[in-house]
Amino acid sequence: MSPTLTTPELEAPPEISGGGGGFDGTAPGGEGGGGGRAAPRYDTYQTGVWVLLVPIVMLFVGLTSSLVVRRGISDDWVSIRVPRILWLNTAVLLASSVTFERARRALRGPARRFGTWLWLTAGLGTAFLVGQVLGWLQLRAEGVFLASNPSSSFFYLLTATHGAHLVGGMTALVYLTARFARNQFGPRRQSALRATAVYWHFMDVLWIYLLVLLVFWR
């Protein structure tokens, strides 16, 4: 059985009673077990990420409205073919969302299992971003550029904007992964990981929405 991390930062917070807590810093607890969980505390990371999502939603709603209006009044709109690699990219991003959730849940288990899922998520996120660049290069090879026509402009704009926001999530994920590799993953960073997972899942849903939009309104 893999041991849990034993660095001081992973020890249970002072308000948690009982000993021998799990990876997430909770006491083993249970009725009659002499332990218990700490009272729920205000999570600034969770609040922060939900506040951050509001302007992101508004941004993409505005871009969607612009696309629909421009498509309706345009006489120079030339539909472009969505690069096939984006379908593979979609599968990669969906898989990364699954592994991220597995990593989040593995906070209660052995550190080695948690680390495996965390590293795998970071790898899949990197693969998605690389796939996006390859998709753009494929379009360039076909002579489709940002300024070719309104359809291509919106394609590059929407996918690049999504990619930029995903880079923000990747930055947080890489930081947390590096801290885990140094055995510096206490309760605060575990909370940050859960908030990052919410952001990551939202990017996943947003990408599915954009892909459907680009396929049916191209």
N, C-alpha and C positions, 0 to 999 in steps of 0.2 A: 504494500500500500504506500503510495507516494506521500511523503511528509508535507505538511503545510509550511508556508514560509514562517520563519521565526525571528525576523528582524524586529527591532523595537517598534517600528512604525506600524507593524501589523498586529500589535497587541491590542486587546479590547480597550475601548475608551473607558475612562474612570467610572462613568455612570453605569456601566454594564457589570452586573454581578455575576459571580460564578467564574470558573477557570476553564482552560482548555478549549477556548472558542474556536470557531471555524475560520476559514480564510477571510470571510467578510467581517471578521471582528465581532460576531455575535456570540453570546454564550451558548453552550449546548442546550441549556434550558429544558423545557418540558415540565409537565406537571409532576411535582414531587421530586424533581431533579436538582433542586437547590439553585437553579440558574434561571435566567430569563432574559428577554431582550430589553434593550434600552427603550425608553419612551421615544416615540417618533419625534424627530427634530426637523426644523424648517430647513429645506434643502435649497440653497441659493442657486446651485448649478441647474437643477430642474427648472426652477422659475426663470432663470436667465435664458435657457435654451428655448422655452416656450415664448418668451417675449421676443427673442431673436427671430423666431419663425414667422411672426406677424408681418414684418416688412418684406420678408422673402416671398410670402404668399401674395402680398399686394403687388410686388414687382412682377411676378409671373402672370398675375391676372391682367396687369396693364399690357404686358407684352402679347398675351393671347388676344386681348381686345384689338390691339394694333394689327396683329396678323389677320384677324378675321375681317376687319374693316378694309385693310389694304388689299386683301384678296378679292373682296367684293367690288371695289371700285377700279381695280387694275386692268389695263389692257396690254400690259407687258409682262404679265405673270407667266413664267415658264416653269412648270413642275419639274423638280429634280428627283432622281431616283435615290432613295435612302440607301447608303452603303450597307452591304450585307453584314459587315462586321458588327454593326450596331445591335443586331439580334443576338450575336454571341456575347457582346458586351452586356446586354440586358440580363442574360443568364448569369454572367459573372457577378453583376451587382446584386441580383437576387440571392445568389449563393453567399455573398459577403454579408448580407443582412441576416441570413440564417446563422452563419458562424459568429457574427457579433452577438446575436441573442444567446447562442450557446456559451460564449465567453462570459456574458453578463450573468447567466445562471450558474456558471462554474465558479463564481466568486465564493460559493458556499462549499466548494470541494477542494481537492488537492491543487496545489499551486501549479504543478506540472500540467495538469489538464487545462487549467485556465490559460496558461501560457501558450499552449498549442493552439487553442481557438483564437487567441488574441493575435498571434503571429500570422495565422492563416487569414484572418480578416484583413490585416494590413497588406498582405500579399495580394489578395483579391482586389482590394481597393486600388492598389498600384496598377494591377493588370487592367482594370476598367479605364483608368486615366490614359494608359498607354494605348488602349483600344480606341479611345476617342481621337487621339492624335492620328492614329493609323486611318481612321475613317475620314478625317479631314484631308490627309495626304492622298487618299484614294480619290476623293472628289477633285482635288487639284490636278491629279493625273488625268482626269477625264475632262479637264478644262472648265470645271465649275468652281468659281471663286466667290469671295464675299460680295463683290460688286457686279456679278454676272447678271442677276435679275433679282427682283424682290423675294422670290421663293428661296433662293440660295442665301440671301442676306439674312432672312429670318432663321434659316437652318443653322447657319454659323453662330448667329447671335444667341439663339436659345440654347444650343448645345454648349457653347462656350460659357454662357452665364451659369448654367447648371454645373459645368466642370469646375468653374471658379469657386462656387459654393462647396462643392465636394472636396476641393483642395483644403478648404477650411476645416472640414471634418477630418480629412487625412492628417492635417497638421496636429490636431488634438490627439488623434489615434496614435500617430508615431511618437508623440511626446509621452503618452501613457505607456506605450510598449517599451520605450527606452527606460522609463522609470521602473517598470516591472523587471527588466533585464538586470537592473542594478539593485534589485530587492528593496526598492523604495516605493511601495504601493500600499500606503496606509488608507484608513477610512475616507479621507478627503479625496484621494485620487480614485478610490472605488466609486465614490459618489459622482465624480467627474466622468468616469467611464459610463455610468448609467445614463447621464445626461447626453453624452456624446452618442450613445446608442440611439436615443430618441431622435437626435438630429440626423443620424445616418439612415434610420428607417424612413424618415421623412424624405430625404434625398432619393431614396429608392422609389417611393410612391410618386414623387415628382417626376422622376425619369420616365416611369411608365406612362404618366400623363402626357409628357412631352413627346414621347415616341408615337403614341396614338394620335396626337395633334398633328405631328409632322407627316404621318402616313396618310391621314384622311383629309388634311387641308393643304397638301403640297401642290 
